[in-house]
């Protein structure tokens, strides 16, 4: 993948506790892991159909430089949209240059 295609700024978040500013109580929420450059590509109609019924919730693919700490319990936020990570696929050549992340769009409550 050419680095110039990674033109979208995304936030990678993980579940964690955050402090309620009004009460000071620790509540479940999301913590920023880091911001990263990525390519956010909506699935085409053909790819959506090819994903099959069991994966029909997949709505996009996000490609970014290789990261070893991505996990399915994390999420990615781009332009106000929340994407739940459905898997992390290493590049087929070396497995170390970039990852492809199939995602579903939706609201996740932080759990």
Secondary structure by P-SEA (a helix, b strand, c coil): cccccccbbbbbbbbbbbbcccccbbbbbbbbcbbbbbbbbcccaaaaaacccccccccbbbbccccccccccbbbbcccbbbbbccccccccccccbbbbbbbbcccccc
